[in-house]
Amino acid sequence: MILNKKWEKVTLEKTKDTGIIYLDAKELKSPEGRRLNLPYSISEKVFIEWKEVKDKIYPDKMPFYAYSVTAVDKILNKENKILQNLESILSMDLILFRSKDDEELYNYIEDLWEPFLEWINLEFNCRLIVNYDLFPVEQNKNEISKCISLVKNFDHFKFSGFSHIVNLTSSFILGLAFLYKKINTHELYEIALAEELFQIKKWGSDEISEARRKNIKKEISEACEFLNCLQKK
């Protein structure tokens, strides 16, 4: 929903490690009326987004505010639900499903994705099984739990950015690799869409698919920037 601007001045006030944003004299809150209590590094970004509003509010141009209010309205005190969603995605993780139908593609993907399984095994002792068949192989629940335990202590802001990356890429493993600086933002996009990008080189693309990938790339970039800012808080 696009709303009209109803304030004159945007200000940012620092209180210890948090930042409070005011629209005129009114504190900026979430759509559900909750205080944001933003880490200061994030409040600086949200402040800029609201400062740049001209006549109308365009939510798609305010990703830092979007991730922040998602954290406050949708995640805070609901972390168990988020963990369950992450566990479901990990059980069907992109990195764990590879087809042998196309030998050239299979070899390419195997070389690209296998190092992430080796890393998660060596670094965290999480042993996950690759599925090469039509029907999914059930992962060992203890191994899944070990992986999920790596993110259990995230606060609601970190969950907001991380869970969005995982949902965008269909990969908990790649999200974790980004957090641990094993890959950067561009590599995350390229590796997550590796199969599709491989096929494009052979068969070409279309405008609709290109627009979809452009949007995914944009959202991945925004979520990664959000997480990187949290590291500075």
N, C-alpha and C positions, 0 to 999 in steps of 0.2 A: 504494500500500500504506500502510495506517494502522498506525503503530508506537506502542508504549507509551513513555511518558517514563521514562528510566532515570538521571536526574541530578537534582541538587538546586540547583546554582548555575550561572548563565551569566555569564561575564565577557568583557570586551573589552580587549585590550592593543594599544596603538599602537606600531608599530615603523617609524620614519621615515614614509613615506607609505602604509604598509599597516596593516591591522588583523588581529589574530589572535583568534579566538573560542575560548573554552574552555568545555566542559561539565564542570563540576567541574575536575579537573586535566588532562582529556584534550582535546587540540586538535581542533576541529571540522574534518573533512576531507570530501572528496567521497565519493559512494557507492562509487567505485572506489579509495578510499584515498589520493587525491592531496591535497597541501597546496593550499589555496585561494589564498593570496597575494593577498587582496582589496585593491583600492584602499580607502583608509580611509573615503571617503564611502559606499561600498557595504557595507563591513563594519558600519557603524553601523546600516544598514537590516536586514542579516541578523541582527545581534545582537538587535534589537528583535523580529524574527520568532521567534527561539528563546526569547527572554525571555518572550514571551506564550504559549508552549505550557503548557497546564494538565496534562492527564493523557495525551493522545494527540497524535501528530504528524500533522497534516493537510497534505500537500504543496501542495494547491491554495491554502492560506492563506499560503504562503511563496514568493511569486514571486521575490523578490530572491535567495533561496538557490537556487531552481530555475535562474534565468538564470546564476548564478555557477557552479554545478556543470556546467551545459551547456557553459559556456565552457571549463572545466578538463578535463572528461572527453570532450566530443564535438567541440570546436573546436580547442583548443590543438594545434599541430603538424599540423593538418588543414585549414589555411586555404585551400589550393588547391581542396579539395573544396567548401568553402563558396562560394568565388568562382565555381566552375563552376555551382553551384545558382543563385546570384544572376544569373549571365549568362543562364541558361535562363529565369528568370522575366522578366528585362528584355526578352528577345526576344519574349515574349508578354505584355508589360506591359498591365495593365488600361487604362491611359491611351491605349494605341495601338489599342484595338479599340472601334469605335463603329458602331452599327447605324442605318441610315436608314429602317427600317421604320415607326417611329413618329416623325412629324415634330416633334411637341411635345417628346418625350423627346430626340430628336436635338439640337434647338436648345438645350435645357437643358444637356445633357452637353457639347456643343461649347463653350458659354460657360464652363462650369465647368472643363473639363479642358485646353482648348487653351492657357491661360496657362502651364501647367506645361511644356509643350513649348517654348513661346517662351522661358521662363526658362532651361531647361537648354541651349538653343541659344545664347542670348546670354551666359550666365554661363560655360559650359564648352565651347562650340563643338561640342556633340553634336547631330547632326541625325538625328532618328528619324522613321520614316514611319508615318503613321496608316493603319490598315487599315479600309476600309469594306465589304469584300467577305466572302463566306462563307469563302474560303480565305485563310489568313494570308499577308501579304507578308513576304518574307525581308528582314530588316534588314541594312544594311551592317555587316560584321564590324568594320571599323575604328571605326565610330561606337559600336558596342557596347563595344569595347575601351576607348575613351576614357571612357565612362561608368563602366565597372568599375574603371578605374585610379583613380577618385576615392575608392575605399574600400579599395584594396590595402594601405594602411598601417595599417588598423585593428588594434588588439590583439584578443585573443580575447574579452575582455569586451564590447567595442564590437560585434564581430561577432555575439555572442550576442543582444543586444538588437535590433540593426539587422536581422539576418536574420529574426528572429521577426516584426518589423513587416512586412517585405517579404512573408513567407509568408502572414501574416494578411490583408493587403490585396491581394495579387497584384500589387503595384506597387513596383518598385525606385525609380521616379521619385518617388512620394509619400513613400517612406521617406527619400529624399535631401532632399526639400523640407522634411520635418520637421527633419532634422538641421541644415539651414541656416536654420531658423526662419522659413520662408516660410508655414508653417501650424502651428497648435497641435494638441494632442491631440484636442480635440473636432472640429476641422475635418478632421483626418486621417480620423477615423471617418466623418463625414458625406460626405466626398468619395469615399472608397473604396466606400461602399455607396450612392452617389448613385442609381444606376439602380433598385436595389431599394426604396429609400426613396421614390423618385418614384412607383413603381407602387403602393406601399402607400397613398399619398394618394388614388389613384384607385380602387383595388379592395379596400383593407383588408388585414388580416393574420390570422394564426392564432397560437395559443399556442406551437406548436413553433418556428415561425419567430421569434417574439418572444424565446423563450428562447435560440435560437442567436445572434441579434443581440446580446442582452444579454451573452452570454459573449464574443463577439468584441470588444465595446466594452470589457469588463473587461480582456481580455488586451492590447488595444491600449494602454489606459491604463497598465497595469503595465509594458509594454515601454518606453513613452515615459518613464515615471518613472525606470526603470532607466537609460536613456540620459541623461536630464537630470542624474541623480546623478553619472554618470561625468564630465560636464563640470566638476563641482566638485572632482574629485580633485586 
